[in-house]
């Protein structure tokens, strides 16, 4: 696998959808034909998110395709189409659920009647990342298709699949027939298989979402009173005329936190104009360990981030001793290289990052054991190489602006400057 991943890294640099920290990440949509009907078939459609740290948050996924012939959807369980379309040619009381040539499907909301549910449905389209919770990284629905083929040779595969999760970013390949899905009976004594299976693979590209980053990173340390802020206009300054100052009365007005259908953000005025800022503070230095404090701040008044993820790449993440307030999972896409980790909120505690305001931040500390052969505070070694929030790469400051180590500093001791830097860091977090 390591050799294969390296070859992919070398030959796929031309692809915007390739993620070197998650080279095998994709969303696979599997269609299993489980029975034939007089004019078509019944299929179980399962959406598996194999992305390690990119999930689908509220308002959820939207799946679309084009029928190859003149198929209709008689009924659905666990999902619904957004439009019925023109079904006037069908006489009598038996009218299809959808007659459009290009149906658009969304998940049902939690709490729908049991006769409309199947396993892994009805979560409002929210799908966890595979690294965060594999059991919740799946969504499914059942569809009864009519005016279609009634055998493996006459069924025509749907075309032109599209996936919104919830916005743009995913590109889906063509449907491909694969070996039929095999499963065991509950007593584990007999194998059964579906009648026909085809797969659709969708990959994510940040460039399809926005030409600008949507998060940035700032740095500080105990050994230098200088705070390195996010670069100016890190996320573009196209929202500069619509932003709200933190001390403005408008920030507390009624309805300010109501999301819009087009997901247009309403940002707090900052020099970086990013919805999300990640701050990495080198807090303390011990003989055998060192401590980092991380803070994630939301500057968007209209969006809460559910099941958020934070990914950092740093060489000393191979020796994480303890993580406070966040859950942590190492990411090892190339097996021999262990320098990337995923942080995410504890369920029912801080897995919800609130909108801009006094509660719009989450914080944690990480304790790492020193490797005497590689450890140093010099030349920006203490700061991450890459940072991702919710699967999107954040803008880092230029290396020459990183907090530098004083020439006469003794890194084995914590001095008064450490306390001063920590106080300044706290002021920076809560004022900005």
C-alpha positions as CSV (number, residue, x, y, z in Angstrom):
1,X,0.0,0.0,0.0
2,X,2.8,2.4,0.8
3,X,4.4,2.0,-2.7
4,X,1.0,2.3,-4.3
5,X,0.2,5.5,-2.4
6,X,3.6,7.0,-3.4
7,X,2.9,6.3,-7.0
8,X,-0.5,7.9,-6.8
9,X,1.1,10.9,-5.1
10,X,3.7,11.2,-8.0
11,X,1.3,10.7,-10.9
12,X,-1.8,12.4,-9.6
13,X,-0.4,15.9,-8.7
14,X,-2.3,17.2,-11.7
15,X,-5.6,16.2,-10.0
16,X,-7.1,18.9,-7.7
17,X,-9.2,16.1,-6.1
18,X,-6.1,14.2,-4.8
19,X,-5.5,14.7,-1.1
20,X,-2.0,13.5,0.0
21,X,-3.2,13.2,3.7
22,X,-6.2,11.0,2.6
23,X,-5.2,9.4,-0.6
24,X,-7.9,6.7,-0.5
25,X,-10.7,9.1,0.6
26,X,-13.9,9.1,-1.4
27,X,-17.7,8.7,-1.2
28,X,-18.8,5.4,-2.9
29,X,-22.5,5.1,-3.8
30,X,-23.5,1.5,-4.2
31,X,-26.7,0.4,-6.0
32,X,-27.9,-3.2,-5.1
33,X,-30.8,-4.6,-7.1
34,X,-32.5,-6.7,-4.5
35,X,-35.7,-7.8,-6.5
36,X,-37.3,-7.5,-9.9
37,X,-40.8,-6.1,-10.3
38,X,-43.2,-6.4,-13.3
39,X,-41.8,-3.3,-14.9
40,X,-38.5,-2.7,-13.2
41,X,-36.6,-3.4,-10.0
42,X,-36.2,-2.4,-6.3
43,X,-32.7,-1.2,-5.4
44,X,-31.0,-0.5,-2.1
45,X,-28.8,2.6,-2.5
46,X,-26.0,2.9,0.1
47,X,-23.7,5.9,0.4
48,X,-20.4,5.1,2.2
49,X,-18.1,8.0,3.2
50,X,-14.5,6.6,3.2
51,X,-13.0,10.0,3.8
52,X,-11.0,10.0,7.0
53,X,-11.7,13.6,8.1
54,X,-14.2,15.1,5.8
55,X,-17.9,14.7,6.7
56,X,-21.2,15.9,5.4
57,X,-22.8,18.4,7.8
58,X,-26.3,19.9,8.0
59,X,-28.3,20.5,5.8
60,X,-27.0,17.2,4.4
61,X,-26.3,15.6,1.1
62,X,-28.2,15.9,-2.2
63,X,-27.9,13.2,-4.8
64,X,-28.9,13.5,-8.4
65,X,-28.6,11.6,-11.7
66,X,-30.1,11.2,-15.2
67,X,-32.1,8.1,-16.2
68,X,-30.8,6.2,-19.2
69,X,-34.3,5.5,-20.6
70,X,-37.7,6.7,-19.4
71,X,-37.6,5.3,-15.9
72,X,-39.8,6.6,-13.1
73,X,-39.6,6.2,-9.3
74,X,-42.7,4.4,-8.0
75,X,-41.8,4.7,-4.4
76,X,-39.0,5.5,-2.0
77,X,-38.2,4.4,1.6
78,X,-35.7,6.4,3.7
79,X,-35.4,9.4,1.3
80,X,-37.5,11.5,-1.1
81,X,-37.1,13.4,-4.3
82,X,-37.4,17.2,-4.2
83,X,-39.8,17.3,-7.1
84,X,-42.4,14.9,-8.5
85,X,-42.3,16.1,-12.0
86,X,-45.0,15.6,-14.7
87,X,-46.8,12.3,-14.1
88,X,-49.9,13.1,-16.2
89,X,-49.5,10.1,-18.5
90,X,-50.2,7.8,-15.6
91,X,-53.9,7.1,-15.3
92,X,-55.8,6.0,-12.2
93,X,-54.8,6.2,-8.6
94,X,-51.3,4.7,-9.0
95,X,-49.1,7.7,-9.5
96,X,-45.3,7.5,-9.3
97,X,-43.3,9.2,-6.6
98,X,-41.2,11.0,-9.3
99,X,-41.4,11.2,-13.1
100,X,-38.5,13.5,-13.7
101,X,-35.7,12.4,-16.1
102,X,-33.2,14.0,-13.6
103,X,-34.4,13.3,-10.1
104,X,-32.8,15.0,-7.1
105,X,-32.9,13.0,-3.9
106,X,-32.5,14.1,-0.2
107,X,-32.5,12.2,3.0
108,X,-35.5,12.2,5.3
109,X,-35.3,14.0,8.7
110,X,-35.1,12.2,12.0
111,X,-38.4,11.2,13.6
112,X,-40.3,10.2,10.4
113,X,-42.8,7.3,10.8
114,X,-41.2,3.8,11.0
115,X,-42.8,2.6,7.8
116,X,-40.8,5.3,5.9
117,X,-37.4,4.2,7.4
118,X,-34.7,1.7,6.7
119,X,-31.3,1.1,8.3
120,X,-28.9,4.1,8.1
121,X,-31.5,6.5,6.8
122,X,-33.3,9.6,8.1
123,X,-30.4,11.6,9.6
124,X,-31.1,14.8,7.7
125,X,-28.3,13.9,5.2
126,X,-25.6,14.2,7.9
127,X,-22.8,11.7,7.4
128,X,-19.8,11.3,9.7
129,X,-16.3,11.0,8.4
130,X,-14.9,7.5,8.4
131,X,-12.1,8.4,10.8
132,X,-14.5,10.0,13.3
133,X,-17.2,7.3,13.5
134,X,-17.2,4.5,10.9
135,X,-20.6,3.3,12.0
136,X,-22.2,6.7,11.2
137,X,-20.2,7.2,7.9
138,X,-23.0,5.7,5.9
139,X,-26.4,6.7,4.6
140,X,-29.0,4.6,2.7
141,X,-32.4,4.5,1.1
142,X,-34.5,2.1,-1.0
143,X,-36.0,3.0,-4.4
144,X,-38.5,1.2,-6.6
145,X,-37.8,1.9,-10.2
146,X,-40.4,1.4,-13.0
147,X,-40.5,1.5,-16.8
148,X,-37.0,0.0,-16.6
149,X,-35.3,-3.3,-17.5
150,X,-36.3,-6.4,-15.6
151,X,-33.1,-8.4,-16.0
152,X,-29.3,-7.9,-15.8
153,X,-29.2,-7.6,-19.6
154,X,-32.0,-5.0,-20.0
155,X,-31.3,-2.7,-17.0
156,X,-29.6,0.5,-18.1
157,X,-27.4,2.3,-15.5
158,X,-28.2,5.9,-14.5
159,X,-25.8,8.5,-15.8
160,X,-24.4,11.9,-14.8
161,X,-24.4,11.5,-11.1
162,X,-24.0,14.6,-9.0
163,X,-23.4,14.9,-5.2
164,X,-23.8,18.0,-3.1
165,X,-22.4,17.7,0.4
166,X,-24.2,20.1,1.2
167,X,-22.6,22.5,-1.3
168,X,-20.4,21.9,-4.4
169,X,-17.1,20.1,-4.3
170,X,-17.8,16.6,-5.3
171,X,-17.2,15.1,-8.8
172,X,-18.7,11.8,-9.5
173,X,-17.5,9.2,-12.0
174,X,-19.7,7.0,-14.2
175,X,-21.6,4.0,-12.7
176,X,-19.7,0.8,-13.1
177,X,-21.1,-2.8,-12.8
178,X,-19.2,-4.7,-10.1
179,X,-19.6,-8.2,-8.6
180,X,-22.9,-8.6,-6.8
181,X,-22.9,-7.8,-3.1
182,X,-22.7,-10.9,-0.9
183,X,-24.1,-11.1,2.6
184,X,-24.6,-13.7,5.4
185,X,-27.9,-14.7,6.8
186,X,-28.4,-13.8,10.5
187,X,-27.4,-17.4,11.6
188,X,-24.1,-17.1,9.6
189,X,-24.8,-20.4,7.9
190,X,-25.8,-19.3,4.4
191,X,-24.5,-16.7,1.9
192,X,-26.9,-14.7,-0.2
193,X,-26.2,-12.2,-3.0
194,X,-28.2,-9.4,-4.6
195,X,-29.3,-9.6,-8.3
196,X,-27.0,-6.9,-9.6
197,X,-24.7,-4.2,-8.2
198,X,-23.1,-1.0,-9.6
199,X,-20.9,1.6,-7.9
200,X,-20.4,5.3,-8.3
201,X,-17.3,7.0,-6.9
202,X,-17.3,10.7,-5.9
203,X,-14.1,12.6,-5.0
204,X,-13.8,16.0,-3.4
205,X,-11.9,19.1,-4.6
206,X,-11.6,22.2,-2.5
207,X,-11.1,24.3,-5.6
208,X,-14.6,23.5,-6.8
209,X,-16.0,25.0,-3.6
210,X,-14.1,28.3,-3.6
211,X,-11.0,29.8,-5.1
212,X,-10.1,31.1,-1.7
213,X,-9.3,29.1,1.5
214,X,-12.1,29.1,4.1
215,X,-9.9,29.0,7.2
216,X,-6.5,30.4,8.4
217,X,-3.9,29.7,11.1
218,X,-2.2,32.0,13.5
219,X,0.8,31.3,15.8
220,X,2.3,32.3,19.2
221,X,4.7,30.9,21.7
222,X,6.0,31.2,25.2
223,X,9.5,32.2,24.1
224,X,8.4,35.2,22.0
225,X,5.9,37.9,22.8
226,X,5.1,38.3,19.1
227,X,1.9,36.8,17.8
228,X,1.9,35.8,14.2
229,X,-1.6,36.6,12.9
230,X,-3.4,35.1,9.9
231,X,-2.3,36.7,6.7
232,X,-4.4,39.6,5.6
233,X,-7.3,38.6,3.4
234,X,-6.4,34.9,3.9
235,X,-9.9,33.9,2.6
236,X,-10.3,36.8,0.2
237,X,-11.8,40.2,1.1
238,X,-14.9,39.8,-1.0
239,X,-17.1,39.9,2.1
240,X,-15.5,43.0,3.5
241,X,-18.4,45.3,2.8
242,X,-21.0,42.9,4.4
243,X,-19.1,42.0,7.6
244,X,-20.2,43.0,11.2
245,X,-17.9,44.6,13.7
246,X,-17.7,42.6,17.0
247,X,-18.9,45.6,19.0
248,X,-21.7,46.5,16.7
249,X,-25.3,46.4,18.0
250,X,-26.2,44.4,14.9
251,X,-24.3,41.4,16.2
252,X,-26.9,41.0,18.9
253,X,-30.0,41.7,16.7
254,X,-32.8,39.2,16.4
255,X,-32.5,36.8,13.5
256,X,-28.8,37.5,12.9
257,X,-28.0,33.8,13.3
258,X,-30.6,32.5,10.9
259,X,-28.9,30.6,8.0
260,X,-29.8,31.5,4.4
261,X,-30.8,28.9,1.8
262,X,-27.8,29.8,-0.3
263,X,-25.5,29.3,2.7
264,X,-24.1,32.8,2.3
265,X,-21.9,33.6,5.3
266,X,-22.2,36.7,7.5
267,X,-18.7,37.2,9.0
268,X,-17.3,39.2,11.9
269,X,-15.0,41.9,10.5
270,X,-11.4,40.8,10.7
271,X,-8.3,41.5,8.8
272,X,-8.2,37.9,7.5
273,X,-12.0,37.6,6.7
274,X,-12.1,33.9,7.3
275,X,-15.1,32.0,8.8
276,X,-12.7,29.9,10.8
277,X,-9.3,30.7,12.5
278,X,-7.1,28.0,14.1
279,X,-4.6,29.3,16.7
280,X,-1.6,27.2,17.6
281,X,0.2,28.3,20.8
282,X,3.4,26.7,22.0
283,X,2.6,26.9,25.7
284,X,5.2,25.1,27.8
285,X,8.5,23.3,27.7
286,X,9.5,20.5,30.1
287,X,12.5,18.3,30.2
288,X,11.0,15.4,28.3
289,X,7.7,16.9,27.1
290,X,6.3,20.0,25.5
291,X,2.7,21.3,25.4
292,X,0.7,23.0,22.7
293,X,-2.6,24.8,23.1
294,X,-5.0,24.9,20.1
295,X,-8.1,27.1,19.7
296,X,-10.7,27.1,16.9
297,X,-12.8,30.3,16.5
298,X,-15.9,30.7,14.4
299,X,-16.4,34.1,12.8
300,X,-19.5,33.2,10.9
301,X,-22.7,34.4,12.5
302,X,-24.9,32.1,10.4
303,X,-23.4,28.7,10.9
304,X,-22.8,26.2,13.6
305,X,-20.3,23.5,12.8
306,X,-21.5,20.0,13.8
307,X,-19.1,17.1,14.2
308,X,-16.2,19.4,13.1
309,X,-12.7,18.0,12.5
310,X,-9.2,19.5,12.8
311,X,-6.3,17.9,11.1
312,X,-2.7,18.9,11.8
313,X,0.6,17.7,10.2
314,X,3.6,17.9,12.5
315,X,6.6,15.5,13.0
316,X,6.1,15.2,16.7
317,X,2.6,14.0,16.4
318,X,4.1,10.5,16.4
319,X,4.7,10.9,20.1
320,X,1.4,12.3,21.4
321,X,1.1,11.6,25.1
322,X,-2.2,13.1,26.0
323,X,-4.9,15.3,24.4
324,X,-7.1,17.3,26.7
325,X,-10.8,18.3,25.8
326,X,-10.6,16.9,22.3
327,X,-10.7,13.3,20.9
328,X,-7.7,12.4,18.9
329,X,-6.9,9.8,16.2
330,X,-3.6,9.5,14.3
331,X,-3.8,9.3,10.5
332,X,-1.2,7.1,8.9
333,X,-2.0,7.0,5.1
334,X,1.5,5.8,4.2
335,X,2.1,3.4,7.2
336,X,5.7,4.3,7.8
337,X,5.0,8.0,8.2
338,X,3.2,9.0,11.4
339,X,3.1,12.8,11.4
340,X,-0.6,13.6,10.9
341,X,-3.4,13.5,13.5
342,X,-7.1,14.3,13.5
343,X,-8.7,16.2,16.4
344,X,-12.4,16.3,16.9
345,X,-14.9,17.3,19.6
346,X,-16.1,14.9,22.3
347,X,-19.7,13.9,21.7
348,X,-22.3,15.9,23.7
349,X,-19.5,18.1,25.1
350,X,-17.8,20.2,22.4
351,X,-18.5,18.5,19.1
352,X,-20.6,21.6,18.2
353,X,-18.7,24.7,17.3
354,X,-21.2,27.6,17.8
355,X,-21.6,30.6,15.6
356,X,-19.6,33.8,16.0
357,X,-19.9,35.2,19.5
358,X,-18.8,34.5,23.1
359,X,-19.3,30.8,22.7
360,X,-18.0,30.5,19.2
361,X,-14.7,28.7,20.0
362,X,-13.4,25.4,21.3
363,X,-10.0,24.8,22.9
364,X,-7.7,22.0,23.8
365,X,-4.1,21.2,24.8
366,X,-1.8,18.5,23.5
367,X,1.2,17.0,25.4
368,X,3.9,15.5,23.3
369,X,7.0,13.6,24.3
370,X,10.3,14.9,22.9
371,X,12.4,13.0,20.5
372,X,16.0,14.1,21.4
373,X,17.2,13.4,17.9
374,X,14.7,15.7,16.2
375,X,13.2,18.0,18.8
376,X,14.0,21.8,18.5
377,X,12.2,25.1,18.8
378,X,14.4,26.6,16.1
379,X,13.4,27.7,12.7
380,X,9.6,27.2,13.2
381,X,9.9,23.5,14.0
382,X,7.3,23.7,16.7
383,X,4.5,24.8,14.3
384,X,2.5,22.6,12.0
385,X,3.2,22.0,8.4
386,X,-0.4,21.8,7.3
387,X,-3.7,22.4,9.0
388,X,-7.2,21.3,7.8
389,X,-10.6,22.2,9.2
390,X,-13.5,20.1,8.1
391,X,-11.4,18.7,5.4
392,X,-10.4,22.0,3.8
393,X,-6.8,23.2,3.9
394,X,-6.2,26.4,5.9
395,X,-3.9,29.3,5.0
396,X,-0.7,29.4,7.1
397,X,1.4,32.5,7.7
398,X,4.6,32.8,5.7
399,X,7.5,31.0,7.4
400,X,9.6,34.1,7.9
401,X,6.9,35.6,10.2
402,X,6.9,32.6,12.7
403,X,7.7,33.5,16.3
404,X,11.5,33.1,16.5
405,X,13.6,31.7,19.3
406,X,15.7,34.3,21.1
407,X,19.5,33.7,20.7
408,X,20.1,33.5,24.4
409,X,17.0,31.6,25.3
410,X,17.3,28.4,27.5
411,X,14.5,26.2,26.2
412,X,14.6,24.0,29.2
413,X,13.1,26.6,31.5
414,X,9.8,28.4,31.6
415,X,10.4,32.0,32.3
416,X,8.3,35.1,33.0
417,X,8.0,35.6,29.2
418,X,6.0,32.4,29.0
419,X,3.4,33.7,31.4
420,X,3.3,37.0,29.5
421,X,2.9,35.3,26.2
422,X,0.1,33.2,27.5
423,X,-1.8,36.2,28.8
424,X,-1.4,38.0,25.4
425,X,-2.6,34.8,23.7
426,X,-5.7,34.7,25.7
427,X,-6.4,38.3,25.1
428,X,-5.9,37.7,21.4
429,X,-8.4,34.8,21.3
430,X,-11.2,36.5,23.1
431,X,-10.9,40.0,21.7
432,X,-10.4,39.0,18.1
